[in-house]
Amino acid sequence: MVSFPIFSRIIVPLRLPTATSLFLRLLLIISLVNCSEALAKDYPVNSQKKAQERLDIAQPGDRIIIQNGTYYDFTLKVSRSGTSTKYIGIKAQTNGKVKFKGKSGFMVTGNRVKIEGFVFDDVRNMNGDNRVVYFNGSDNSILTDCAFYKCGNNYRRHIILMGNSSKNNQIRYNYLEDIRGQGIGVIGESSNSGNRIFRNRINGTTNDNDFNGQEPIQIGQSSDQFGNYLNTKVEYNRIENMTDADMADSELISSKTSGNKIRYNTTLYNSPRMGIVLRGGNDCEVRGNYQLGDGIRAYGRGHKITSNYSKNARYGIRLPGGDGGGYSDTRDCLIEYNLVINSSRSGIRIGDVGANDGGNRISDIIIYKNRVKTNGGTMYVQEYSNSSGINWATGSNEGSGNATLTKNIPSRKIKKVSNISTSNPAAAKLEWYEVGPRWFHTSSRTASETKKMPESESIVANSAFRAYPNPTTETLLIEGVGQYDVTLYTLSGRAVLQQKEVEGDITLDVSEVRPGMYIIKLVSDEQPELRRRIIIQ
């Protein structure tokens, strides 16, 4: 002990801090820093003013709960950010019972923000723009389980948009009906990377302008963005009832950037002139899509188009070739394991005739193990005899029906068969109850739907989980409940893949797993052990 004689009545003890006291002080500091998160709570509000005031001081984990009712000209700007474990939430008191009309919408510049459960009805303008929900420089934010009816007023403006360095956001389980603008979009700058658009349903559109535009889903906007790698995933969406009478554009899912994956989507009851379009860009994947009435058109380099199903389209799969300008040269692409049924003009066509003639701007294409069954048009076409490196993989592609087998291709290269299998397990049709807002499936708006959701396939039941596509070849999407451990077993009980402490939805990469039958098992403290049988091809 040390004392100071100048203070005759005061003795000040000085002790060196112990390890225990240092730990306690550090713990106190951490607790003070995190006290705002610890106090996170729900804040019910019933006006735009109160919601904005609360958002301006929101802490990670806070949820602003909009009370049930109809609100006009309700705009919110969200600049605060959550954390990886505590999002800032903006939620309807009851999903589907909060409706916005007029000049309403959300501008999100903060990170890790979750918007959930709202209805936007006839929302035509937000702050002078068409955007209803705009992730503007937002990372890891979520828009989920919302419905948009008759929204938009500009055929070249998006209703839902990600831009200005928005990364790793999720647009999921939303419903768009009778859209009056473009649907869901990502601005084509490289800084807008890693976003995911999945489990949405887009149903019908109105277009009073006979112009190009108004794509339901668009990744990139112009030819100067072709080289930008956005790595966007567009998966498990359903787009339907887009017709020539309603819509001037022919691109249902439009990619004008690179590195994107367009997988396991369903497009049906659309005009035969529409489809999935890679307008440019490189190294995109189009896999396992189910298309009833439309097909695939691709420009660019390094694309992989595999295991898709197209029926009743004008062209099943078409690579027209570039024009050196707004349409990229088409090179180094793989077209494999696709099934085309009843195409009116051609099943698979390399090269094209028209304003965008490719000439020798198309080269090094492999066409392998595809199947075409049709009684009209020509099954396999190579429009340009001077195109280089077009490999038809002699004998691997099959054709069936009364249509002409080939054009500008030696018939020996295509195998004519009396009949082919019309099943394509990799491309499964998504039913209406598998997409869109989860509360929507039991609402009065869909009470007249003729199909009912099987209890075993419910995506909202807490007693089950979903694993799809099944069969699968590369990825397995698992929709779980709560926190759980997931393991993939062989039938003999050997674990081949495992992830622990998973929460919510995850995607398993099974591309390296040997083909066969497996058991996927979820183990959780919240519910009994759950199992599903999975086929990997």
TORMI-120486 format. One record per residue (C-alpha): residue number from 0; x, y, z. Coordinates in nm, 2 decimals, padded with zeros to 4 digits. Layout:
N
    k       u       v       w
  NUM       X       Y       Z
...
//
This chain:
537
    k       u       v       w
    0   00.00   00.00   00.00
    1   00.13   00.35  -00.09
    2   00.01   00.67   00.10
    3   00.05   01.03   00.03
    4   00.17   01.23   00.34
    5   00.05   01.56   00.21
    6  -00.30   01.44   00.30
    7  -00.27   01.36   00.67
    8  -00.63   01.23   00.70
    9  -00.67   01.05   00.36
   10  -00.50   00.73   00.27
   11  -00.54   00.63  -00.10
   12  -00.47   00.27  -00.16
   13  -00.32   00.19  -00.51
   14  -00.35  -00.17  -00.63
   15  -00.25  -00.32  -00.96
   16  -00.56  -00.45  -01.14
   17  -00.61  -00.83  -01.13
   18  -00.70  -01.04  -01.43
   19  -01.04  -01.09  -01.28
   20  -01.11  -00.72  -01.25
   21  -00.98  -00.65  -01.60
   22  -01.22  -00.92  -01.73
   23  -01.52  -00.77  -01.54
   24  -01.44  -00.42  -01.67
   25  -01.42  -00.55  -02.03
   26  -01.75  -00.73  -01.98
   27  -01.91  -00.41  -01.85
   28  -01.78  -00.21  -02.16
   29  -01.92  -00.48  -02.39
   30  -02.25  -00.47  -02.21
   31  -02.28  -00.09  -02.24
   32  -02.19  -00.10  -02.61
   33  -02.46  -00.36  -02.67
   34  -02.72  -00.23  -02.44
   35  -02.91  -00.07  -02.73
   36  -02.95  -00.41  -02.89
   37  -03.05  -00.57  -02.57
   38  -03.33  -00.32  -02.54
   39  -03.46  -00.39  -02.90
   40  -03.83  -00.42  -02.91
   41  -04.15  -00.38  -03.12
   42  -04.30  -00.04  -03.17
   43  -04.66  -00.03  -03.30
   44  -04.74   00.28  -03.51
   45  -05.05   00.40  -03.70
   46  -04.92   00.69  -03.91
   47  -04.64   00.77  -04.15
   48  -04.51   01.04  -03.92
   49  -04.48   00.81  -03.62
   50  -04.32   00.53  -03.83
   51  -04.06   00.77  -03.98
   52  -03.98   00.91  -03.63
   53  -03.93   00.57  -03.49
   54  -03.72   00.45  -03.79
   55  -03.49   00.75  -03.76
   56  -03.37   00.63  -03.41
   57  -03.41   00.26  -03.47
   58  -03.16   00.02  -03.31
   59  -03.06  -00.33  -03.43
   60  -03.34  -00.57  -03.35
   61  -03.62  -00.30  -03.34
   62  -03.93  -00.37  -03.54
   63  -04.17  -00.10  -03.65
   64  -04.52  -00.26  -03.66
   65  -04.76  -00.08  -03.89
   66  -05.11  -00.13  -03.74
   67  -05.38  -00.29  -03.97
   68  -05.56  -00.06  -04.20
   69  -05.53   00.13  -04.53
   70  -05.28   00.42  -04.56
   71  -05.25   00.68  -04.84
   72  -04.92   00.85  -04.95
   73  -04.72   00.65  -04.70
   74  -04.35   00.69  -04.78
   75  -04.06   00.58  -04.55
   76  -03.69   00.63  -04.58
   77  -03.48   00.38  -04.39
   78  -03.12   00.49  -04.32
   79  -03.05   00.29  -04.00
   80  -02.88  -00.05  -04.01
   81  -02.92  -00.38  -03.83
   82  -02.66  -00.64  -03.75
   83  -02.61  -01.00  -03.88
   84  -02.83  -01.13  -03.60
   85  -03.06  -00.84  -03.54
   86  -03.23  -00.69  -03.84
   87  -03.43  -00.36  -03.83
   88  -03.78  -00.47  -03.92
   89  -04.08  -00.30  -04.08
   90  -04.37  -00.53  -04.06
   91  -04.75  -00.54  -04.09
   92  -04.94  -00.61  -03.77
   93  -05.11  -00.89  -03.95
   94  -04.96  -01.01  -04.28
   95  -05.19  -00.89  -04.57
   96  -05.40  -00.66  -04.35
   97  -05.19  -00.34  -04.40
   98  -05.26  -00.17  -04.74
   99  -05.08   00.12  -04.90
  100  -05.23   00.33  -05.18
  101  -05.14   00.65  -05.37
  102  -04.78   00.78  -05.36
  103  -04.64   00.52  -05.12
  104  -04.33   00.31  -05.09
  105  -04.00   00.25  -04.91
  106  -03.65   00.38  -04.98
  107  -03.38   00.17  -04.80
  108  -03.03   00.30  -04.76
  109  -02.94   00.12  -04.44
  110  -02.82  -00.24  -04.42
  111  -02.99  -00.55  -04.28
  112  -03.34  -00.42  -04.30
  113  -03.64  -00.65  -04.34
  114  -03.97  -00.54  -04.49
  115  -04.26  -00.79  -04.45
  116  -04.62  -00.86  -04.50
  117  -04.76  -00.55  -04.68
  118  -05.01  -00.50  -04.96
  119  -04.93  -00.22  -05.22
  120  -05.26  -00.15  -05.41
  121  -05.26   00.08  -05.72
  122  -04.94   00.25  -05.60
  123  -04.84   00.46  -05.91
  124  -04.57   00.69  -05.79
  125  -04.31   00.74  -05.51
  126  -04.13   01.07  -05.50
  127  -04.16   01.12  -05.87
  128  -04.04   00.77  -05.96
  129  -04.20   00.44  -06.03
  130  -04.02   00.25  -05.76
  131  -04.23   00.12  -05.48
  132  -03.95  -00.05  -05.29
  133  -03.59   00.07  -05.36
  134  -03.28  -00.08  -05.20
  135  -03.05   00.21  -05.27
  136  -02.70   00.11  -05.15
  137  -02.84  -00.14  -04.91
  138  -02.67  -00.47  -04.82
  139  -02.82  -00.79  -04.68
  140  -03.17  -00.66  -04.67
  141  -03.49  -00.85  -04.73
  142  -03.83  -00.78  -04.89
  143  -04.06  -01.07  -04.82
  144  -04.42  -01.18  -04.82
  145  -04.56  -00.86  -04.98
  146  -04.82  -00.82  -05.26
  147  -04.83  -00.56  -05.53
  148  -05.15  -00.50  -05.73
  149  -05.16  -00.26  -06.03
  150  -04.85  -00.08  -05.93
  151  -04.63   00.14  -06.15
  152  -04.69   00.40  -06.41
  153  -04.39   00.38  -06.63
  154  -04.31   00.08  -06.85
  155  -03.93   00.14  -06.82
  156  -03.92   00.19  -06.44
  157  -03.90  -00.09  -06.19
  158  -04.15  -00.15  -05.91
  159  -03.89  -00.33  -05.70
  160  -03.53  -00.22  -05.76
  161  -03.18  -00.28  -05.62
  162  -02.91  -00.03  -05.72
  163  -02.63   00.21  -05.61
  164  -02.40  -00.07  -05.46
  165  -02.68  -00.29  -05.32
  166  -02.54  -00.63  -05.24
  167  -02.66  -00.97  -05.11
  168  -03.02  -00.86  -05.08
  169  -03.32  -01.10  -05.10
  170  -03.64  -01.04  -05.29
  171  -03.85  -01.34  -05.19
  172  -04.21  -01.47  -05.16
  173  -04.37  -01.17  -05.31
  174  -04.67  -01.14  -05.55
  175  -04.70  -00.89  -05.84
  176  -05.03  -00.88  -06.03
  177  -05.12  -00.66  -06.33
  178  -04.80  -00.47  -06.31
  179  -04.79  -00.13  -06.48
  180  -04.41  -00.10  -06.51
  181  -04.11  -00.33  -06.50
  182  -04.13  -00.58  -06.21
  183  -03.81  -00.67  -06.02
  184  -03.48  -00.52  -06.13
  185  -03.11  -00.50  -06.05
  186  -02.91  -00.20  -06.19
  187  -02.63  -00.34  -06.40
  188  -02.33  -00.21  -06.22
  189  -02.08  -00.45  -06.08
  190  -02.13  -00.30  -05.73
  191  -02.48  -00.45  -05.72
  192  -02.37  -00.81  -05.67
  193  -02.48  -01.12  -05.50
  194  -02.85  -01.04  -05.49
  195  -03.11  -01.32  -05.49
  196  -03.46  -01.31  -05.64
  197  -03.66  -01.62  -05.55
  198  -04.00  -01.77  -05.48
  199  -04.19  -01.47  -05.63
  200  -04.50  -01.49  -05.85
  201  -04.56  -01.24  -06.12
  202  -04.91  -01.26  -06.28
  203  -05.01  -01.05  -06.57
  204  -04.93  -00.70  -06.69
  205  -05.08  -00.40  -06.85
  206  -04.89  -00.20  -07.11
  207  -05.05   00.09  -07.30
  208  -04.73   00.17  -07.48
  209  -04.63  -00.03  -07.79
  210  -04.26  -00.01  -07.70
  211  -03.98  -00.24  -07.58
  212  -03.95  -00.27  -07.21
  213  -04.14  -00.38  -06.90
  214  -03.96  -00.70  -06.83
  215  -04.10  -00.89  -06.52
  216  -03.74  -00.96  -06.40
  217  -03.44  -00.77  -06.53
  218  -03.07  -00.79  -06.44
  219  -02.89  -00.51  -06.61
  220  -03.02  -00.26  -06.86
  221  -02.78  -00.19  -07.15
  222  -02.50  -00.33  -07.37
  223  -02.23  -00.13  -07.19
  224  -02.30  -00.34  -06.88
  225  -02.25  -00.68  -07.05
  226  -01.91  -00.73  -06.89
  227  -02.02  -00.65  -06.53
  228  -02.04  -00.96  -06.31
  229  -02.35  -00.92  -06.09
  230  -02.37  -01.29  -05.99
  231  -02.75  -01.26  -05.93
  232  -02.95  -01.57  -05.86
  233  -03.30  -01.58  -06.01
  234  -03.46  -01.90  -05.88
  235  -03.79  -02.07  -05.82
  236  -04.00  -01.78  -05.95
  237  -04.33  -01.83  -06.14
  238  -04.42  -01.58  -06.42
  239  -04.75  -01.62  -06.60
  240  -05.02  -01.46  -06.81
  241  -04.79  -01.22  -07.01
  242  -04.94  -01.19  -07.35
  243  -04.88  -00.99  -07.67
  244  -05.20  -00.79  -07.61
  245  -05.08  -00.67  -07.28
  246  -04.70  -00.65  -07.32
  247  -04.47  -00.53  -07.60
  248  -04.16  -00.69  -07.46
  249  -04.04  -01.05  -07.53
  250  -03.82  -01.09  -07.23
  251  -03.97  -01.25  -06.92
  252  -03.64  -01.29  -06.74
  253  -03.38  -01.06  -06.90
  254  -03.01  -01.08  -06.82
  255  -02.78  -00.81  -06.97
  256  -02.49  -00.88  -06.73
  257  -02.25  -01.16  -06.64
  258  -02.23  -01.44  -06.39
  259  -02.60  -01.48  -06.33
  260  -02.79  -01.80  -06.25
  261  -03.14  -01.84  -06.38
  262  -03.26  -02.17  -06.23
  263  -03.58  -02.37  -06.16
  264  -03.82  -02.10  -06.26
  265  -04.17  -02.16  -06.41
  266  -04.30  -01.95  -06.70
  267  -04.64  -02.04  -06.83
  268  -04.95  -01.91  -07.02
  269  -04.73  -01.64  -07.18
  270  -04.70  -01.55  -07.54
  271  -04.50  -01.80  -07.75
  272  -04.27  -01.51  -07.86
  273  -04.15  -01.45  -07.50
  274  -03.90  -01.63  -07.28
  275  -03.58  -01.63  -07.08
  276  -03.33  -01.40  -07.26
  277  -02.96  -01.36  -07.21
  278  -02.92  -01.04  -07.41
  279  -02.55  -01.03  -07.35
  280  -02.29  -01.09  -07.08
  281  -02.08  -01.39  -07.01
  282  -02.08  -01.71  -06.80
  283  -02.44  -01.73  -06.71
  284  -02.63  -02.05  -06.62
  285  -02.98  -02.13  -06.73
  286  -03.08  -02.46  -06.57
  287  -03.39  -02.66  -06.49
  288  -03.65  -02.40  -06.60
  289  -04.00  -02.52  -06.68
  290  -04.15  -02.32  -06.97
  291  -04.50  -02.37  -07.11
  292  -04.55  -02.15  -07.41
  293  -04.20  -01.99  -07.44
  294  -03.84  -02.07  -07.47
  295  -03.48  -01.95  -07.43
  296  -03.28  -01.70  -07.64
  297  -02.91  -01.63  -07.57
  298  -02.63  -01.41  -07.68
  299  -02.28  -01.38  -07.52
  300  -02.00  -01.61  -07.42
  301  -01.95  -01.90  -07.18
  302  -02.32  -01.97  -07.11
  303  -02.44  -02.31  -06.99
  304  -02.80  -02.39  -07.09
  305  -02.89  -02.72  -06.94
  306  -03.19  -02.94  -06.83
  307  -03.46  -02.70  -06.93
  308  -03.81  -02.79  -07.04
  309  -03.99  -02.60  -07.32
  310  -04.33  -02.68  -07.47
  311  -04.55  -02.50  -07.73
  312  -04.30  -02.22  -07.80
  313  -04.20  -02.08  -08.14
  314  -03.84  -02.17  -08.06
  315  -03.73  -02.40  -07.78
  316  -03.37  -02.27  -07.76
  317  -03.23  -02.01  -08.00
  318  -02.88  -01.87  -08.03
  319  -02.92  -01.60  -08.30
  320  -02.56  -01.47  -08.30
  321  -02.45  -01.11  -08.23
  322  -02.46  -00.80  -08.44
  323  -02.15  -00.64  -08.29
  324  -02.35  -00.38  -08.10
  325  -02.65  -00.42  -07.87
  326  -02.64  -00.80  -07.91
  327  -02.33  -00.98  -07.81
  328  -02.14  -01.23  -08.02
  329  -02.23  -01.58  -07.92
  330  -01.94  -01.81  -07.84
  331  -01.82  -02.09  -07.62
  332  -02.16  -02.20  -07.50
  333  -02.29  -02.54  -07.40
  334  -02.65  -02.66  -07.47
  335  -02.72  -03.00  -07.30
  336  -02.99  -03.22  -07.16
  337  -03.28  -02.99  -07.27
  338  -03.62  -03.12  -07.37
  339  -03.83  -02.93  -07.63
  340  -04.18  -03.03  -07.72
  341  -04.41  -02.90  -07.99
  342  -04.22  -02.59  -08.10
  343  -04.38  -02.43  -08.40
  344  -04.07  -02.32  -08.59
  345  -03.77  -02.50  -08.45
  346  -03.66  -02.69  -08.14
  347  -03.30  -02.59  -08.12
  348  -03.17  -02.32  -08.36
  349  -02.81  -02.19  -08.40
  350  -02.80  -01.87  -08.60
  351  -03.09  -01.66  -08.72
  352  -03.24  -01.47  -09.00
  353  -03.34  -01.10  -08.96
  354  -03.21  -00.77  -08.85
  355  -02.97  -00.92  -08.60
  356  -02.80  -01.17  -08.84
  357  -02.50  -01.33  -08.66
  358  -02.31  -01.44  -08.97
  359  -01.97  -01.56  -08.84
  360  -02.04  -01.39  -08.50
  361  -02.14  -01.73  -08.36
  362  -01.88  -02.00  -08.29
  363  -01.77  -02.28  -08.06
  364  -02.11  -02.41  -07.95
  365  -02.16  -02.76  -07.82
  366  -02.51  -02.92  -07.85
  367  -02.52  -03.24  -07.65
  368  -02.79  -03.49  -07.55
  369  -03.09  -03.28  -07.62
  370  -03.43  -03.41  -07.71
  371  -03.68  -03.25  -07.95
  372  -04.03  -03.39  -08.01
  373  -04.25  -03.19  -08.26
  374  -04.47  -03.22  -08.56
  375  -04.41  -02.87  -08.69
  376  -04.12  -02.67  -08.82
  377  -03.77  -02.81  -08.80
  378  -03.62  -02.99  -08.50
  379  -03.26  -02.88  -08.53
  380  -03.14  -02.58  -08.74
  381  -02.80  -02.43  -08.81
  382  -02.87  -02.12  -09.01
  383  -02.52  -02.03  -09.10
  384  -02.30  -02.28  -09.28
  385  -01.99  -02.06  -09.23
  386  -02.02  -02.05  -08.85
  387  -01.72  -02.21  -08.70
  388  -01.69  -02.48  -08.43
  389  -02.06  -02.58  -08.41
  390  -02.04  -02.93  -08.25
  391  -02.36  -03.13  -08.27
  392  -02.20  -03.42  -08.08
  393  -02.29  -03.68  -08.35
  394  -02.57  -03.92  -08.24
  395  -02.62  -03.77  -07.89
  396  -02.92  -03.54  -07.98
  397  -03.25  -03.70  -08.05
  398  -03.55  -03.60  -08.26
  399  -03.90  -03.75  -08.27
  400  -04.22  -03.66  -08.47
  401  -04.32  -03.57  -08.82
  402  -04.13  -03.24  -08.84
  403  -03.82  -03.20  -09.06
  404  -03.53  -03.34  -08.87
  405  -03.25  -03.09  -08.96
  406  -03.16  -02.79  -09.17
  407  -02.80  -02.72  -09.28
  408  -02.70  -03.01  -09.06
  409  -02.61  -03.36  -09.19
  410  -02.90  -03.58  -09.08
  411  -02.65  -03.84  -08.95
  412  -02.55  -03.61  -08.67
  413  -02.90  -03.62  -08.52
  414  -03.06  -03.94  -08.41
  415  -03.41  -03.99  -08.53
  416  -03.61  -04.20  -08.29
  417  -03.97  -04.32  -08.30
  418  -04.05  -04.18  -07.96
  419  -03.86  -04.00  -07.68
  420  -03.94  -03.96  -07.31
  421  -04.12  -03.63  -07.24
  422  -04.02  -03.62  -06.87
  423  -03.75  -03.39  -06.74
  424  -03.71  -03.43  -06.37
  425  -03.47  -03.14  -06.34
  426  -03.73  -02.90  -06.46
  427  -04.04  -02.92  -06.23
  428  -04.35  -02.70  -06.26
  429  -04.40  -02.47  -05.96
  430  -04.76  -02.46  -05.84
  431  -04.92  -02.14  -05.73
  432  -04.90  -02.24  -05.36
  433  -04.52  -02.28  -05.38
  434  -04.45  -01.92  -05.46
  435  -04.56  -01.57  -05.34
  436  -04.65  -01.45  -04.99
  437  -04.69  -01.74  -04.75
  438  -05.00  -01.58  -04.59
  439  -05.15  -01.54  -04.93
  440  -05.21  -01.91  -04.97
  441  -05.50  -01.91  -04.72
  442  -05.64  -01.57  -04.79
  443  -05.98  -01.50  -04.95
  444  -05.81  -01.38  -05.26
  445  -05.70  -01.73  -05.36
  446  -06.00  -01.91  -05.22
  447  -06.13  -01.97  -05.57
  448  -05.81  -02.14  -05.69
  449  -05.89  -02.48  -05.81
  450  -05.58  -02.65  -05.67
  451  -05.54  -02.70  -05.30
  452  -05.22  -02.73  -05.12
  453  -05.14  -03.08  -05.00
  454  -05.07  -03.08  -04.63
  455  -04.75  -03.28  -04.69
  456  -04.62  -03.00  -04.92
  457  -04.72  -02.70  -04.71
  458  -04.46  -02.43  -04.71
  459  -04.61  -02.26  -04.41
  460  -04.67  -02.55  -04.18
  461  -04.44  -02.55  -03.87
  462  -04.45  -02.93  -03.86
  463  -04.26  -02.98  -04.19
  464  -03.98  -02.86  -04.41
  465  -03.92  -02.86  -04.78
  466  -03.62  -02.98  -04.98
  467  -03.63  -02.92  -05.36
  468  -03.58  -02.96  -05.65
  469  -03.62  -03.33  -05.61
  470  -03.46  -03.49  -05.81
  471  -03.17  -03.25  -05.82
  472  -02.83  -03.23  -05.99
  473  -02.64  -02.95  -05.83
  474  -02.82  -02.76  -05.55
  475  -03.08  -02.85  -05.29
  476  -03.28  -02.57  -05.14
  477  -03.40  -02.64  -04.78
  478  -03.67  -02.44  -04.62
  479  -03.65  -02.51  -04.25
  480  -03.82  -02.39  -03.93
  481  -03.62  -02.24  -03.64
  482  -03.26  -02.34  -03.58
  483  -03.16  -02.69  -03.69
  484  -02.87  -02.92  -03.79
  485  -02.90  -03.06  -04.14
  486  -02.73  -03.38  -04.26
  487  -02.74  -03.57  -04.59
  488  -02.71  -03.95  -04.54
  489  -02.67  -04.25  -04.78
  490  -02.94  -04.52  -04.74
  491  -02.68  -04.72  -04.54
  492  -02.65  -04.43  -04.29
  493  -02.32  -04.27  -04.39
  494  -02.32  -03.89  -04.36
  495  -02.19  -03.72  -04.68
  496  -02.29  -03.35  -04.61
  497  -02.36  -03.17  -04.28
  498  -02.43  -02.81  -04.17
  499  -02.49  -02.72  -03.80
  500  -02.69  -02.45  -03.64
  501  -02.87  -02.34  -03.96
  502  -03.16  -02.10  -03.93
  503  -03.42  -02.04  -04.20
  504  -03.35  -02.13  -04.57
  505  -03.02  -02.26  -04.70
  506  -02.89  -02.40  -05.02
  507  -02.68  -02.71  -05.02
  508  -02.42  -02.77  -05.30
  509  -02.46  -03.14  -05.39
  510  -02.28  -03.11  -05.73
  511  -01.99  -03.33  -05.59
  512  -02.22  -03.59  -05.44
  513  -02.24  -03.92  -05.63
  514  -02.58  -03.98  -05.80
  515  -02.82  -04.19  -05.61
  516  -03.09  -04.19  -05.34
  517  -03.02  -04.02  -05.01
  518  -03.20  -03.91  -04.68
  519  -03.19  -03.55  -04.57
  520  -03.25  -03.51  -04.20
  521  -03.32  -03.20  -03.99
  522  -03.26  -03.22  -03.61
  523  -03.39  -02.93  -03.39
  524  -03.46  -02.86  -03.03
  525  -03.80  -02.71  -03.13
  526  -03.96  -03.01  -03.30
  527  -03.92  -03.39  -03.37
  528  -03.66  -03.51  -03.61
  529  -03.76  -03.46  -03.98
  530  -03.66  -03.66  -04.28
  531  -03.70  -03.65  -04.66
  532  -03.59  -03.89  -04.93
  533  -03.38  -03.71  -05.20
  534  -03.26  -03.82  -05.54
  535  -02.94  -03.68  -05.68
  536  -02.89  -03.73  -06.05
//
